[in-house]
Amino acid sequence: MQIIAISALMALPAFVGYWIDLRLGTRVVFTLIGSGLGIALGAWQLAQLVRVLNRKNSSNGDDAA
């Protein structure tokens, strides 16, 4: 379920940027800004998810080496 939320977080700013481009008659300026923002937010959220999962694994003693 979290992967779907991260995917939406990445895609939504690009769609909003596209909508703004259509409304203002600009080319792809806001679409690119929205895409960059979405990628940054998605990467940040994915890094937080990995951090939480790593904490859970290390607290369970799953440090099999």
mmCIF file as Biopython writes it, N, C-alpha, C and O atoms, coordinates in Angstrom:
data_model
#
loop_
_atom_site.group_PDB
_atom_site.id
_atom_site.type_symbol
_atom_site.label_atom_id
_atom_site.label_alt_id
_atom_site.label_comp_id
_atom_site.label_asym_id
_atom_site.label_entity_id
_atom_site.label_seq_id
_atom_site.pdbx_PDB_ins_code
_atom_site.Cartn_x
_atom_site.Cartn_y
_atom_site.Cartn_z
_atom_site.occupancy
_atom_site.B_iso_or_equiv
_atom_site.auth_seq_id
_atom_site.auth_asym_id
_atom_site.pdbx_PDB_model_num
ATOM 1   N N  . MET A ? 1  ? 0.811  -1.186  0.000   1.0 0.0 1  A 1 
ATOM 2   C CA . MET A ? 1  ? 0.000  0.000   0.000   1.0 0.0 1  A 1 
ATOM 3   C C  . MET A ? 1  ? 0.867  1.267   0.000   1.0 0.0 1  A 1 
ATOM 4   O O  . MET A ? 1  ? 0.507  2.276   -0.607  1.0 0.0 1  A 1 
ATOM 5   N N  . GLN A ? 2  ? 1.993  1.200   0.678   1.0 0.0 2  A 1 
ATOM 6   C CA . GLN A ? 2  ? 2.866  2.369   0.734   1.0 0.0 2  A 1 
ATOM 7   C C  . GLN A ? 2  ? 3.501  2.651   -0.624  1.0 0.0 2  A 1 
ATOM 8   O O  . GLN A ? 2  ? 3.770  3.805   -0.957  1.0 0.0 2  A 1 
ATOM 9   N N  . ILE A ? 3  ? 3.738  1.612   -1.402  1.0 0.0 3  A 1 
ATOM 10  C CA . ILE A ? 3  ? 4.322  1.814   -2.731  1.0 0.0 3  A 1 
ATOM 11  C C  . ILE A ? 3  ? 3.344  2.573   -3.624  1.0 0.0 3  A 1 
ATOM 12  O O  . ILE A ? 3  ? 3.756  3.408   -4.430  1.0 0.0 3  A 1 
ATOM 13  N N  . ILE A ? 4  ? 2.057  2.287   -3.485  1.0 0.0 4  A 1 
ATOM 14  C CA . ILE A ? 4  ? 1.044  3.013   -4.260  1.0 0.0 4  A 1 
ATOM 15  C C  . ILE A ? 4  ? 1.035  4.486   -3.849  1.0 0.0 4  A 1 
ATOM 16  O O  . ILE A ? 4  ? 0.938  5.367   -4.703  1.0 0.0 4  A 1 
ATOM 17  N N  . ALA A ? 5  ? 1.135  4.750   -2.563  1.0 0.0 5  A 1 
ATOM 18  C CA . ALA A ? 5  ? 1.161  6.131   -2.085  1.0 0.0 5  A 1 
ATOM 19  C C  . ALA A ? 5  ? 2.403  6.857   -2.591  1.0 0.0 5  A 1 
ATOM 20  O O  . ALA A ? 5  ? 2.323  8.024   -2.974  1.0 0.0 5  A 1 
ATOM 21  N N  . ILE A ? 6  ? 3.537  6.184   -2.598  1.0 0.0 6  A 1 
ATOM 22  C CA . ILE A ? 6  ? 4.767  6.799   -3.102  1.0 0.0 6  A 1 
ATOM 23  C C  . ILE A ? 6  ? 4.644  7.070   -4.597  1.0 0.0 6  A 1 
ATOM 24  O O  . ILE A ? 6  ? 5.082  8.116   -5.075  1.0 0.0 6  A 1 
ATOM 25  N N  . SER A ? 7  ? 4.052  6.137   -5.337  1.0 0.0 7  A 1 
ATOM 26  C CA . SER A ? 7  ? 3.857  6.339   -6.778  1.0 0.0 7  A 1 
ATOM 27  C C  . SER A ? 7  ? 2.945  7.528   -7.049  1.0 0.0 7  A 1 
ATOM 28  O O  . SER A ? 7  ? 3.210  8.330   -7.945  1.0 0.0 7  A 1 
ATOM 29  N N  . ALA A ? 8  ? 1.874  7.639   -6.274  1.0 0.0 8  A 1 
ATOM 30  C CA . ALA A ? 8  ? 0.967  8.777   -6.437  1.0 0.0 8  A 1 
ATOM 31  C C  . ALA A ? 8  ? 1.668  10.081  -6.085  1.0 0.0 8  A 1 
ATOM 32  O O  . ALA A ? 8  ? 1.463  11.103  -6.740  1.0 0.0 8  A 1 
ATOM 33  N N  . LEU A ? 9  ? 2.495  10.038  -5.050  1.0 0.0 9  A 1 
ATOM 34  C CA . LEU A ? 9  ? 3.248  11.218  -4.638  1.0 0.0 9  A 1 
ATOM 35  C C  . LEU A ? 9  ? 4.209  11.671  -5.738  1.0 0.0 9  A 1 
ATOM 36  O O  . LEU A ? 9  ? 4.481  12.863  -5.881  1.0 0.0 9  A 1 
ATOM 37  N N  . MET A ? 10 ? 4.714  10.721  -6.505  1.0 0.0 10 A 1 
ATOM 38  C CA . MET A ? 10 ? 5.623  11.071  -7.592  1.0 0.0 10 A 1 
ATOM 39  C C  . MET A ? 10 ? 4.864  11.583  -8.818  1.0 0.0 10 A 1 
ATOM 40  O O  . MET A ? 10 ? 5.342  12.480  -9.512  1.0 0.0 10 A 1 
ATOM 41  N N  . ALA A ? 11 ? 3.694  11.021  -9.085  1.0 0.0 11 A 1 
ATOM 42  C CA . ALA A ? 11 ? 2.972  11.361  -10.308 1.0 0.0 11 A 1 
ATOM 43  C C  . ALA A ? 11 ? 2.110  12.613  -10.177 1.0 0.0 11 A 1 
ATOM 44  O O  . ALA A ? 11 ? 1.972  13.367  -11.141 1.0 0.0 11 A 1 
ATOM 45  N N  . LEU A ? 12 ? 1.539  12.842  -9.021  1.0 0.0 12 A 1 
ATOM 46  C CA . LEU A ? 12 ? 0.597  13.940  -8.854  1.0 0.0 12 A 1 
ATOM 47  C C  . LEU A ? 12 ? 1.186  15.316  -9.173  1.0 0.0 12 A 1 
ATOM 48  O O  . LEU A ? 12 ? 0.532  16.096  -9.865  1.0 0.0 12 A 1 
ATOM 49  N N  . PRO A ? 13 ? 2.398  15.651  -8.699  1.0 0.0 13 A 1 
ATOM 50  C CA . PRO A ? 13 ? 2.942  16.974  -9.061  1.0 0.0 13 A 1 
ATOM 51  C C  . PRO A ? 13 ? 3.151  17.157  -10.568 1.0 0.0 13 A 1 
ATOM 52  O O  . PRO A ? 13 ? 3.002  18.266  -11.082 1.0 0.0 13 A 1 
ATOM 53  N N  . ALA A ? 14 ? 3.494  16.084  -11.272 1.0 0.0 14 A 1 
ATOM 54  C CA . ALA A ? 14 ? 3.661  16.188  -12.722 1.0 0.0 14 A 1 
ATOM 55  C C  . ALA A ? 14 ? 2.326  16.476  -13.400 1.0 0.0 14 A 1 
ATOM 56  O O  . ALA A ? 14 ? 2.259  17.287  -14.323 1.0 0.0 14 A 1 
ATOM 57  N N  . PHE A ? 15 ? 1.255  15.810  -12.941 1.0 0.0 15 A 1 
ATOM 58  C CA . PHE A ? 15 ? -0.069 16.063  -13.512 1.0 0.0 15 A 1 
ATOM 59  C C  . PHE A ? 15 ? -0.556 17.470  -13.199 1.0 0.0 15 A 1 
ATOM 60  O O  . PHE A ? 15 ? -1.175 18.116  -14.044 1.0 0.0 15 A 1 
ATOM 61  N N  . VAL A ? 16 ? -0.284 17.942  -12.001 1.0 0.0 16 A 1 
ATOM 62  C CA . VAL A ? 16 ? -0.662 19.316  -11.647 1.0 0.0 16 A 1 
ATOM 63  C C  . VAL A ? 16 ? 0.122  20.303  -12.507 1.0 0.0 16 A 1 
ATOM 64  O O  . VAL A ? 16 ? -0.433 21.294  -12.981 1.0 0.0 16 A 1 
ATOM 65  N N  . GLY A ? 17 ? 1.403  20.036  -12.708 1.0 0.0 17 A 1 
ATOM 66  C CA . GLY A ? 17 ? 2.207  20.885  -13.575 1.0 0.0 17 A 1 
ATOM 67  C C  . GLY A ? 17 ? 1.700  20.898  -15.001 1.0 0.0 17 A 1 
ATOM 68  O O  . GLY A ? 17 ? 1.690  21.940  -15.656 1.0 0.0 17 A 1 
ATOM 69  N N  . TYR A ? 18 ? 1.281  19.745  -15.480 1.0 0.0 18 A 1 
ATOM 70  C CA . TYR A ? 18 ? 0.715  19.646  -16.828 1.0 0.0 18 A 1 
ATOM 71  C C  . TYR A ? 18 ? -0.569 20.471  -16.928 1.0 0.0 18 A 1 
ATOM 72  O O  . TYR A ? 18 ? -0.792 21.174  -17.914 1.0 0.0 18 A 1 
ATOM 73  N N  . TRP A ? 19 ? -1.411 20.376  -15.893 1.0 0.0 19 A 1 
ATOM 74  C CA . TRP A ? 19 ? -2.656 21.127  -15.871 1.0 0.0 19 A 1 
ATOM 75  C C  . TRP A ? 19 ? -2.372 22.637  -15.869 1.0 0.0 19 A 1 
ATOM 76  O O  . TRP A ? 19 ? -3.042 23.401  -16.563 1.0 0.0 19 A 1 
ATOM 77  N N  . ILE A ? 20 ? -1.382 23.053  -15.088 1.0 0.0 20 A 1 
ATOM 78  C CA . ILE A ? 20 ? -1.012 24.476  -15.046 1.0 0.0 20 A 1 
ATOM 79  C C  . ILE A ? 20 ? -0.493 24.916  -16.414 1.0 0.0 20 A 1 
ATOM 80  O O  . ILE A ? 20 ? -0.814 26.009  -16.880 1.0 0.0 20 A 1 
ATOM 81  N N  . ASP A ? 21 ? 0.307  24.067  -17.054 1.0 0.0 21 A 1 
ATOM 82  C CA . ASP A ? 21 ? 0.792  24.400  -18.400 1.0 0.0 21 A 1 
ATOM 83  C C  . ASP A ? 21 ? -0.364 24.584  -19.376 1.0 0.0 21 A 1 
ATOM 84  O O  . ASP A ? 21 ? -0.341 25.496  -20.203 1.0 0.0 21 A 1 
ATOM 85  N N  . LEU A ? 22 ? -1.363 23.732  -19.283 1.0 0.0 22 A 1 
ATOM 86  C CA . LEU A ? 22 ? -2.519 23.866  -20.175 1.0 0.0 22 A 1 
ATOM 87  C C  . LEU A ? 22 ? -3.280 25.158  -19.899 1.0 0.0 22 A 1 
ATOM 88  O O  . LEU A ? 22 ? -3.702 25.840  -20.833 1.0 0.0 22 A 1 
ATOM 89  N N  . ARG A ? 23 ? -3.458 25.499  -18.627 1.0 0.0 23 A 1 
ATOM 90  C CA . ARG A ? 23 ? -4.212 26.692  -18.260 1.0 0.0 23 A 1 
ATOM 91  C C  . ARG A ? 23 ? -3.489 27.977  -18.657 1.0 0.0 23 A 1 
ATOM 92  O O  . ARG A ? 23 ? -4.119 28.940  -19.094 1.0 0.0 23 A 1 
ATOM 93  N N  . LEU A ? 24 ? -2.159 27.988  -18.503 1.0 0.0 24 A 1 
ATOM 94  C CA . LEU A ? 24 ? -1.392 29.200  -18.780 1.0 0.0 24 A 1 
ATOM 95  C C  . LEU A ? 24 ? -0.876 29.270  -20.213 1.0 0.0 24 A 1 
ATOM 96  O O  . LEU A ? 24 ? -0.391 30.314  -20.652 1.0 0.0 24 A 1 
ATOM 97  N N  . GLY A ? 25 ? -0.979 28.168  -20.938 1.0 0.0 25 A 1 
ATOM 98  C CA . GLY A ? 25 ? -0.498 28.147  -22.309 1.0 0.0 25 A 1 
ATOM 99  C C  . GLY A ? 25 ? 1.012  28.038  -22.425 1.0 0.0 25 A 1 
ATOM 100 O O  . GLY A ? 25 ? 1.575  28.293  -23.490 1.0 0.0 25 A 1 
ATOM 101 N N  . THR A ? 26 ? 1.664  27.664  -21.345 1.0 0.0 26 A 1 
ATOM 102 C CA . THR A ? 26 ? 3.115  27.463  -21.401 1.0 0.0 26 A 1 
ATOM 103 C C  . THR A ? 26 ? 3.400  26.087  -21.977 1.0 0.0 26 A 1 
ATOM 104 O O  . THR A ? 26 ? 2.504  25.247  -22.068 1.0 0.0 26 A 1 
ATOM 105 N N  . ARG A ? 27 ? 4.625  25.860  -22.357 1.0 0.0 27 A 1 
ATOM 106 C CA . ARG A ? 27 ? 4.943  24.570  -22.973 1.0 0.0 27 A 1 
ATOM 107 C C  . ARG A ? 27 ? 5.048  23.482  -21.910 1.0 0.0 27 A 1 
ATOM 108 O O  . ARG A ? 27 ? 4.026  22.912  -21.527 1.0 0.0 27 A 1 
ATOM 109 N N  . VAL A ? 28 ? 6.206  23.186  -21.437 1.0 0.0 28 A 1 
ATOM 110 C CA . VAL A ? 28 ? 6.366  22.105  -20.465 1.0 0.0 28 A 1 
ATOM 111 C C  . VAL A ? 28 ? 7.078  22.578  -19.198 1.0 0.0 28 A 1 
ATOM 112 O O  . VAL A ? 28 ? 7.652  21.773  -18.464 1.0 0.0 28 A 1 
ATOM 113 N N  . VAL A ? 29 ? 7.038  23.858  -18.952 1.0 0.0 29 A 1 
ATOM 114 C CA . VAL A ? 29 ? 7.773  24.423  -17.819 1.0 0.0 29 A 1 
ATOM 115 C C  . VAL A ? 29 ? 7.287  23.831  -16.503 1.0 0.0 29 A 1 
ATOM 116 O O  . VAL A ? 29 ? 8.082  23.292  -15.732 1.0 0.0 29 A 1 
ATOM 117 N N  . PHE A ? 30 ? 5.992  23.928  -16.243 1.0 0.0 30 A 1 
ATOM 118 C CA . PHE A ? 30 ? 5.461  23.454  -14.972 1.0 0.0 30 A 1 
ATOM 119 C C  . PHE A ? 30 ? 5.396  21.931  -14.903 1.0 0.0 30 A 1 
ATOM 120 O O  . PHE A ? 30 ? 5.451  21.352  -13.818 1.0 0.0 30 A 1 
ATOM 121 N N  . THR A ? 31 ? 5.279  21.288  -16.049 1.0 0.0 31 A 1 
ATOM 122 C CA . THR A ? 31 ? 5.329  19.825  -16.066 1.0 0.0 31 A 1 
ATOM 123 C C  . THR A ? 31 ? 6.703  19.347  -15.621 1.0 0.0 31 A 1 
ATOM 124 O O  . THR A ? 31 ? 6.807  18.392  -14.852 1.0 0.0 31 A 1 
ATOM 125 N N  . LEU A ? 32 ? 7.747  19.996  -16.091 1.0 0.0 32 A 1 
ATOM 126 C CA . LEU A ? 32 ? 9.106  19.624  -15.682 1.0 0.0 32 A 1 
ATOM 127 C C  . LEU A ? 32 ? 9.352  19.941  -14.207 1.0 0.0 32 A 1 
ATOM 128 O O  . LEU A ? 32 ? 9.972  19.154  -13.491 1.0 0.0 32 A 1 
ATOM 129 N N  . ILE A ? 33 ? 8.867  21.085  -13.764 1.0 0.0 33 A 1 
ATOM 130 C CA . ILE A ? 33 ? 9.012  21.432  -12.348 1.0 0.0 33 A 1 
ATOM 131 C C  . ILE A ? 33 ? 8.266  20.423  -11.484 1.0 0.0 33 A 1 
ATOM 132 O O  . ILE A ? 33 ? 8.792  19.949  -10.478 1.0 0.0 33 A 1 
ATOM 133 N N  . GLY A ? 34 ? 7.039  20.097  -11.880 1.0 0.0 34 A 1 
ATOM 134 C CA . GLY A ? 34 ? 6.248  19.121  -11.138 1.0 0.0 34 A 1 
ATOM 135 C C  . GLY A ? 34 ? 6.884  17.741  -11.147 1.0 0.0 34 A 1 
ATOM 136 O O  . GLY A ? 34 ? 6.863  17.040  -10.136 1.0 0.0 34 A 1 
ATOM 137 N N  . SER A ? 35 ? 7.447  17.347  -12.280 1.0 0.0 35 A 1 
ATOM 138 C CA . SER A ? 35 ? 8.111  16.046  -12.369 1.0 0.0 35 A 1 
ATOM 139 C C  . SER A ? 35 ? 9.324  15.994  -11.452 1.0 0.0 35 A 1 
ATOM 140 O O  . SER A ? 35 ? 9.532  15.008  -10.745 1.0 0.0 35 A 1 
ATOM 141 N N  . GLY A ? 36 ? 10.118 17.048  -11.464 1.0 0.0 36 A 1 
ATOM 142 C CA . GLY A ? 36 ? 11.284 17.092  -10.578 1.0 0.0 36 A 1 
ATOM 143 C C  . GLY A ? 36 ? 10.893 17.063  -9.118  1.0 0.0 36 A 1 
ATOM 144 O O  . GLY A ? 36 ? 11.517 16.374  -8.311  1.0 0.0 36 A 1 
ATOM 145 N N  . LEU A ? 37 ? 9.858  17.813  -8.782  1.0 0.0 37 A 1 
ATOM 146 C CA . LEU A ? 37 ? 9.371  17.820  -7.408  1.0 0.0 37 A 1 
ATOM 147 C C  . LEU A ? 37 ? 8.827  16.445  -7.016  1.0 0.0 37 A 1 
ATOM 148 O O  . LEU A ? 37 ? 9.078  15.971  -5.908  1.0 0.0 37 A 1 
ATOM 149 N N  . GLY A ? 38 ? 8.094  15.816  -7.908  1.0 0.0 38 A 1 
ATOM 150 C CA . GLY A ? 38 ? 7.551  14.488  -7.630  1.0 0.0 38 A 1 
ATOM 151 C C  . GLY A ? 38 ? 8.631  13.444  -7.440  1.0 0.0 38 A 1 
ATOM 152 O O  . GLY A ? 38 ? 8.533  12.598  -6.550  1.0 0.0 38 A 1 
ATOM 153 N N  . ILE A ? 39 ? 9.661  13.495  -8.269  1.0 0.0 39 A 1 
ATOM 154 C CA . ILE A ? 39 ? 10.766 12.544  -8.130  1.0 0.0 39 A 1 
ATOM 155 C C  . ILE A ? 39 ? 11.487 12.764  -6.806  1.0 0.0 39 A 1 
ATOM 156 O O  . ILE A ? 39 ? 11.830 11.805  -6.114  1.0 0.0 39 A 1 
ATOM 157 N N  . ALA A ? 40 ? 11.716 14.025  -6.454  1.0 0.0 40 A 1 
ATOM 158 C CA . ALA A ? 40 ? 12.398 14.320  -5.185  1.0 0.0 40 A 1 
ATOM 159 C C  . ALA A ? 40 ? 11.561 13.859  -3.990  1.0 0.0 40 A 1 
ATOM 160 O O  . ALA A ? 40 ? 12.090 13.246  -3.063  1.0 0.0 40 A 1 
ATOM 161 N N  . LEU A ? 41 ? 10.265 14.149  -4.010  1.0 0.0 41 A 1 
ATOM 162 C CA . LEU A ? 41 ? 9.396  13.725  -2.911  1.0 0.0 41 A 1 
ATOM 163 C C  . LEU A ? 41 ? 9.294  12.206  -2.830  1.0 0.0 41 A 1 
ATOM 164 O O  . LEU A ? 41 ? 9.308  11.636  -1.740  1.0 0.0 41 A 1 
ATOM 165 N N  . GLY A ? 42 ? 9.193  11.557  -3.981  1.0 0.0 42 A 1 
ATOM 166 C CA . GLY A ? 42 ? 9.115  10.099  -3.995  1.0 0.0 42 A 1 
ATOM 167 C C  . GLY A ? 42 ? 10.389 9.448   -3.488  1.0 0.0 42 A 1 
ATOM 168 O O  . GLY A ? 42 ? 10.332 8.464   -2.751  1.0 0.0 42 A 1 
ATOM 169 N N  . ALA A ? 43 ? 11.525 9.981   -3.869  1.0 0.0 43 A 1 
ATOM 170 C CA . ALA A ? 43 ? 12.800 9.433   -3.396  1.0 0.0 43 A 1 
ATOM 171 C C  . ALA A ? 43 ? 12.952 9.640   -1.897  1.0 0.0 43 A 1 
ATOM 172 O O  . ALA A ? 43 ? 13.440 8.753   -1.196  1.0 0.0 43 A 1 
ATOM 173 N N  . TRP A ? 44 ? 12.537 10.809  -1.396  1.0 0.0 44 A 1 
ATOM 174 C CA . TRP A ? 44 ? 12.608 11.081  0.039   1.0 0.0 44 A 1 
ATOM 175 C C  . TRP A ? 44 ? 11.706 10.125  0.811   1.0 0.0 44 A 1 
ATOM 176 O O  . TRP A ? 44 ? 12.105 9.581   1.841   1.0 0.0 44 A 1 
ATOM 177 N N  . GLN A ? 45 ? 10.485 9.920   0.308   1.0 0.0 45 A 1 
ATOM 178 C CA . GLN A ? 45 ? 9.547  9.022   0.977   1.0 0.0 45 A 1 
ATOM 179 C C  . GLN A ? 45 ? 10.032 7.578   0.923   1.0 0.0 45 A 1 
ATOM 180 O O  . GLN A ? 45 ? 9.877  6.840   1.897   1.0 0.0 45 A 1 
ATOM 181 N N  . LEU A ? 46 ? 10.611 7.167   -0.187  1.0 0.0 46 A 1 
ATOM 182 C CA . LEU A ? 46 ? 11.150 5.816   -0.311  1.0 0.0 46 A 1 
ATOM 183 C C  . LEU A ? 46 ? 12.329 5.610   0.635   1.0 0.0 46 A 1 
ATOM 184 O O  . LEU A ? 46 ? 12.469 4.539   1.225   1.0 0.0 46 A 1 
ATOM 185 N N  . ALA A ? 47 ? 13.173 6.624   0.784   1.0 0.0 47 A 1 
ATOM 186 C CA . ALA A ? 47 ? 14.297 6.529   1.716   1.0 0.0 47 A 1 
ATOM 187 C C  . ALA A ? 47 ? 13.797 6.397   3.150   1.0 0.0 47 A 1 
ATOM 188 O O  . ALA A ? 47 ? 14.376 5.651   3.939   1.0 0.0 47 A 1 
ATOM 189 N N  . GLN A ? 48 ? 12.731 7.109   3.494   1.0 0.0 48 A 1 
ATOM 190 C CA . GLN A ? 48 ? 12.166 6.979   4.835   1.0 0.0 48 A 1 
ATOM 191 C C  . GLN A ? 48 ? 11.577 5.591   5.058   1.0 0.0 48 A 1 
ATOM 192 O O  . GLN A ? 48 ? 11.713 5.030   6.146   1.0 0.0 48 A 1 
ATOM 193 N N  . LEU A ? 49 ? 10.934 5.041   4.056   1.0 0.0 49 A 1 
ATOM 194 C CA . LEU A ? 49 ? 10.381 3.695   4.162   1.0 0.0 49 A 1 
ATOM 195 C C  . LEU A ? 49 ? 11.484 2.672   4.387   1.0 0.0 49 A 1 
ATOM 196 O O  . LEU A ? 49 ? 11.349 1.788   5.232   1.0 0.0 49 A 1 
ATOM 197 N N  . VAL A ? 50 ? 12.566 2.786   3.642   1.0 0.0 50 A 1 
ATOM 198 C CA . VAL A ? 50 ? 13.695 1.871   3.806   1.0 0.0 50 A 1 
ATOM 199 C C  . VAL A ? 50 ? 14.301 2.020   5.195   1.0 0.0 50 A 1 
ATOM 200 O O  . VAL A ? 50 ? 14.665 1.024   5.821   1.0 0.0 50 A 1 
ATOM 201 N N  . ARG A ? 51 ? 14.413 3.243   5.680   1.0 0.0 51 A 1 
ATOM 202 C CA . ARG A ? 51 ? 14.963 3.486   7.015   1.0 0.0 51 A 1 
ATOM 203 C C  . ARG A ? 51 ? 14.106 2.808   8.090   1.0 0.0 51 A 1 
ATOM 204 O O  . ARG A ? 51 ? 14.636 2.187   9.011   1.0 0.0 51 A 1 
ATOM 205 N N  . VAL A ? 52 ? 12.785 2.931   7.968   1.0 0.0 52 A 1 
ATOM 206 C CA . VAL A ? 52 ? 11.884 2.305   8.936   1.0 0.0 52 A 1 
ATOM 207 C C  . VAL A ? 52 ? 11.997 0.785   8.868   1.0 0.0 52 A 1 
ATOM 208 O O  . VAL A ? 52 ? 12.039 0.122   9.904   1.0 0.0 52 A 1 
ATOM 209 N N  . LEU A ? 53 ? 12.045 0.234   7.674   1.0 0.0 53 A 1 
ATOM 210 C CA . LEU A ? 53 ? 12.165 -1.218  7.527   1.0 0.0 53 A 1 
ATOM 211 C C  . LEU A ? 53 ? 13.495 -1.727  8.070   1.0 0.0 53 A 1 
ATOM 212 O O  . LEU A ? 53 ? 13.553 -2.807  8.659   1.0 0.0 53 A 1 
ATOM 213 N N  . ASN A ? 54 ? 14.556 -0.960  7.877   1.0 0.0 54 A 1 
ATOM 214 C CA . ASN A ? 54 ? 15.856 -1.352  8.432   1.0 0.0 54 A 1 
ATOM 215 C C  . ASN A ? 54 ? 15.835 -1.345  9.955   1.0 0.0 54 A 1 
ATOM 216 O O  . ASN A ? 54 ? 16.418 -2.228  10.586  1.0 0.0 54 A 1 
ATOM 217 N N  . ARG A ? 55 ? 15.172 -0.362  10.550  1.0 0.0 55 A 1 
ATOM 218 C CA . ARG A ? 55 ? 15.059 -0.317  12.013  1.0 0.0 55 A 1 
ATOM 219 C C  . ARG A ? 55 ? 14.287 -1.517  12.538  1.0 0.0 55 A 1 
ATOM 220 O O  . ARG A ? 55 ? 14.655 -2.101  13.558  1.0 0.0 55 A 1 
ATOM 221 N N  . LYS A ? 56 ? 13.210 -1.888  11.838  1.0 0.0 56 A 1 
ATOM 222 C CA . LYS A ? 56 ? 12.421 -3.051  12.257  1.0 0.0 56 A 1 
ATOM 223 C C  . LYS A ? 56 ? 13.249 -4.322  12.181  1.0 0.0 56 A 1 
ATOM 224 O O  . LYS A ? 56 ? 13.204 -5.149  13.092  1.0 0.0 56 A 1 
ATOM 225 N N  . ASN A ? 57 ? 14.004 -4.484  11.103  1.0 0.0 57 A 1 
ATOM 226 C CA . ASN A ? 57 ? 14.823 -5.686  10.943  1.0 0.0 57 A 1 
ATOM 227 C C  . ASN A ? 57 ? 15.935 -5.748  11.969  1.0 0.0 57 A 1 
ATOM 228 O O  . ASN A ? 57 ? 16.238 -6.824  12.484  1.0 0.0 57 A 1 
ATOM 229 N N  . SER A ? 58 ? 16.550 -4.615  12.277  1.0 0.0 58 A 1 
ATOM 230 C CA . SER A ? 58 ? 17.652 -4.635  13.232  1.0 0.0 58 A 1 
ATOM 231 C C  . SER A ? 58 ? 17.138 -4.828  14.665  1.0 0.0 58 A 1 
ATOM 232 O O  . SER A ? 58 ? 17.841 -5.403  15.496  1.0 0.0 58 A 1 
ATOM 233 N N  . SER A ? 59 ? 15.932 -4.358  14.961  1.0 0.0 59 A 1 
ATOM 234 C CA . SER A ? 59 ? 15.398 -4.549  16.305  1.0 0.0 59 A 1 
ATOM 235 C C  . SER A ? 59 ? 14.898 -5.979  16.516  1.0 0.0 59 A 1 
ATOM 236 O O  . SER A ? 59 ? 14.784 -6.429  17.656  1.0 0.0 59 A 1 
ATOM 237 N N  . ASN A ? 60 ? 14.599 -6.693  15.435  1.0 0.0 60 A 1 
ATOM 238 C CA . ASN A ? 60 ? 14.163 -8.080  15.541  1.0 0.0 60 A 1 
ATOM 239 C C  . ASN A ? 60 ? 15.338 -9.037  15.642  1.0 0.0 60 A 1 
ATOM 240 O O  . ASN A ? 60 ? 15.134 -10.233 15.852  1.0 0.0 60 A 1 
ATOM 241 N N  . GLY A ? 61 ? 16.531 -8.557  15.501  1.0 0.0 61 A 1 
ATOM 242 C CA . GLY A ? 61 ? 17.712 -9.409  15.572  1.0 0.0 61 A 1 
ATOM 243 C C  . GLY A ? 61 ? 17.950 -10.188 14.292  1.0 0.0 61 A 1 
ATOM 244 O O  . GLY A ? 61 ? 18.520 -11.278 14.326  1.0 0.0 61 A 1 
ATOM 245 N N  . ASP A ? 62 ? 17.522 -9.645  13.172  1.0 0.0 62 A 1 
ATOM 246 C CA . ASP A ? 62 ? 17.712 -10.317 11.893  1.0 0.0 62 A 1 
ATOM 247 C C  . ASP A ? 62 ? 19.036 -9.919  11.237  1.0 0.0 62 A 1 
ATOM 248 O O  . ASP A ? 62 ? 19.090 -9.682  10.031  1.0 0.0 62 A 1 
ATOM 249 N N  . ASP A ? 63 ? 20.076 -9.850  12.018  1.0 0.0 63 A 1 
ATOM 250 C CA . ASP A ? 63 ? 21.395 -9.466  11.488  1.0 0.0 63 A 1 
ATOM 251 C C  . ASP A ? 63 ? 22.182 -10.699 11.104  1.0 0.0 63 A 1 
ATOM 252 O O  . ASP A ? 63 ? 23.290 -10.910 11.598  1.0 0.0 63 A 1 
ATOM 253 N N  . ALA A ? 64 ? 21.625 -11.514 10.231  1.0 0.0 64 A 1 
ATOM 254 C CA . ALA A ? 64 ? 22.322 -12.728 9.799   1.0 0.0 64 A 1 
ATOM 255 C C  . ALA A ? 64 ? 23.461 -12.349 8.862   1.0 0.0 64 A 1 
ATOM 256 O O  . ALA A ? 64 ? 23.244 -11.774 7.795   1.0 0.0 64 A 1 
ATOM 257 N N  . ALA A ? 65 ? 24.644 -12.674 9.268   1.0 0.0 65 A 1 
ATOM 258 C CA . ALA A ? 65 ? 25.811 -12.306 8.460   1.0 0.0 65 A 1 
ATOM 259 C C  . ALA A ? 65 ? 26.443 -13.504 7.861   1.0 0.0 65 A 1 
ATOM 260 O O  . ALA A ? 65 ? 27.440 -13.386 7.148   1.0 0.0 65 A 1 
#
